[in-house]
Amino acid sequence: MSASPVLVLDIDGVVSLGQPGSPTPWYATLKEDWGLSHDKELAPEFFLKPEFDQVLRGRLDLYAALHAYFEVKGLANRLEEFVAYWFEKDAVIDRKVLALADTWRQRTGGRCFAATNQEHHRAAYLRDTVGLGEHFDEIVYSAALGVCKPDRVFYTNAQARMGVTVAQSILFVDDKAANVDSARMCGWRAMLYRGPESLTAALAHWG
């Protein structure tokens, strides 16, 4: 257990930049490659459905949920191919942010975690295949905790998982205001991410 400085970064929107609304969304060529529209089909028919929320909470396996959806689309035999496509396209990693976190950890001796809404398979892909595990003490994610941000239980469970006794020893960085507000309600220090420059300024005075 520790009260030493702890840096906690969100992944999608901070470390990885392929999320919806970004300049480089993972589905930019989805229509051409798969004949699927993200905004008109995949998002409203899958990602925004209650089943995917259960996937993010670790209560339903991604492949089981996708199989049911892809079966209707006539694509069930290409399920693994699609997941590989999605994960690869969605790994637009901001190496500058990782370098800032690495430098901070070396300078302060503090610990660095990721705290993210992820299901089990993508969390493992990001940790092992993309190599994010080399930059974080641990990737703490929703499916493992059984709850998603911005639910306050996410933060209390994450704090216990990280072994942090003093909430104020945590600096949490996220691109969504609701997640930042909930973290603050749990006693964490938290900032709304506005690009690498905002993180550079914050880390200069943290730890």
N, C-alpha and C positions, 0 to 999 in steps of 0.2 A: 504494500500500500504506500501511497506517496502523495506529498503535497507540493512536489517540485513542479515547474511549469509544464503544461501539457498543451500541445497544439492539435486541434481536431479539425480536419478538412472534409467538407462534402466532396463527393466525387462528381456527379453529373451537374455541370454548370460551373465547377471550380477546377477540378483536375482533368475531367474529360469534357470535351466541348461538342459532342455529337447529338446533344439532346434537342427536343423540339424547340423551335424558336431561335436556335443558334444560327450563325452564318453558315455552318457546315453540318446540318442535321444528317443523321445516319441514313435517313430514307430519301436523300436527295435524288437518287436514281432508281428508287424502288419500282416506280411505274414502268420504266424501261426494262429493268432487269427481271421483274416478277409479274408484271401486269396488275399490280395492286396499288391502290391509292392509299397513302397513309392517312390523309385527312378525311377521306370519304368512306374508307373501309376499315383499315387496320386499327386506327385509333378508336373510332366510335364502336366498332364491332368486337374489339378485343381488349385493347389497353385501358379503355375507360369503363369496362364492364366489371361487375363485382368479382368475377372469377380471377381477374388479374390482381385485384387487391388481395385476394386470398393467396395467390402465388407470392406476392411481395411479403406477406406475413408468414410465409413458410407452411401454410396449411394445405397447399395444393401444388403439385409439381408442375413446373413450367411445361414440360413435354406433354403431360396429360392434358393440360388446359389448351395448349396449341393444337394438339392432335384433334380434339373435338372441333375446334374452329377450322382447321385446315381440311378436315374431312368434308365439311360443307362446301369448301372452295375447290375440292377435287385435288388438293395438294398434299394429302396426308403422306404420300410416299416420298415427299421432298422435305419432310420436317427437319431432319438433322442438317440438311443443306441450308435451309432457311436460317436456322439458329446460328450456324457458323457465319453466314453472310451478315446477319444482324449484329452479332458480337464484334466482328471485325470492323464493320463500318462504324460502329458505335464506340470505338476505342480511339477517339481523336484526342490524344493526350497532350496536355499543355506542359511541356518539359520545363518551361521556365518556372511554373508553380512548384513542380517537384524539386527543382534546384533550390528554390527559396526555402522550402521545407527542410531539405537536406542540410543547407547551410545553417539554418536556425538550430537544428538539432546538434550539429557539430559545435556551434558557438556556445550554446547554453547547457548542453548535456540533458536537455529535456526530452520527453517522449512525444512521438507524433503518431496520431491515429487518423483513420478515415472513418466517418460516420455517415452512412448512406442508406437510402431505400433501394435494396437490391434483393433479387431472389438468389437461391443457392448457386445455380449454374453460372450466371454472369459474375457473381462475386468471385467464384473460383477462377473463372477466365481472367478477370482483371488482376487478381492476385498472382496467379501462376504464369499464365501465358503472356499477358501484357507486361508483367513484372512489377506491378505496383507493390507487391509484398516486400520488395527490397527497400521501399521508401517509408514504410509504416511499421510500427510495432505490431499493429493488427488492423485489419479492415473489419470494423464493427458494422453489421448490416441488419436490416429489418427482418429478413426471414430467419436469421439466427436468434433474434431477440423476440420474435413473435408479435412485433408491433412496429408501425411506421411513423416517421416524422410526419406532421408536427405533434403527434400525441405525446404528452408529457412523460408517459411511461417509457417511451423510447429513450429519453435522456437519462432517466433514473436507472434504467436497465443498462444503458451504455456506460454510465459512470461506474456502476458496479463491475461491469465486464472489464473496464480499463483499470480497475483497482485504484481509483482516485477517491480520496476521503474528503478533500476540500474542493467544493464546486468552483470556487473562485480561482482555483489554480488552472482552470481550463479556459483556453481561448478557442472558440468555435467559429468557423468561417463557412458561410453558406450563402448561396445566391437567391434564396427565397426568404422574404421578410417573415412569413409565418413561422418558418423553422427557427429563425433567429429569435423571434419573440418568445417562442416556447422554451428555447434554451435559456434565455434570460430569466424566465419565470422559475426555472429549476435552479437558479443561482449561478449558472455558467456566465462567464464573460463571452459575448458573442458580437460578431460584426457582419454586416451585409456585404458580400463580396461584390466589388465593382471593377474587377480586373487585377492583373498582377501588380500594378502600381499601388493599389489600395492595400494589398497583402504585404508588399515591401515596406510600406510606411508603418503598418501595424506591427510587423515582426521586429522592426528596428527598436521598438520600445517594449517588447515582450520577452520576459525571461532574463 
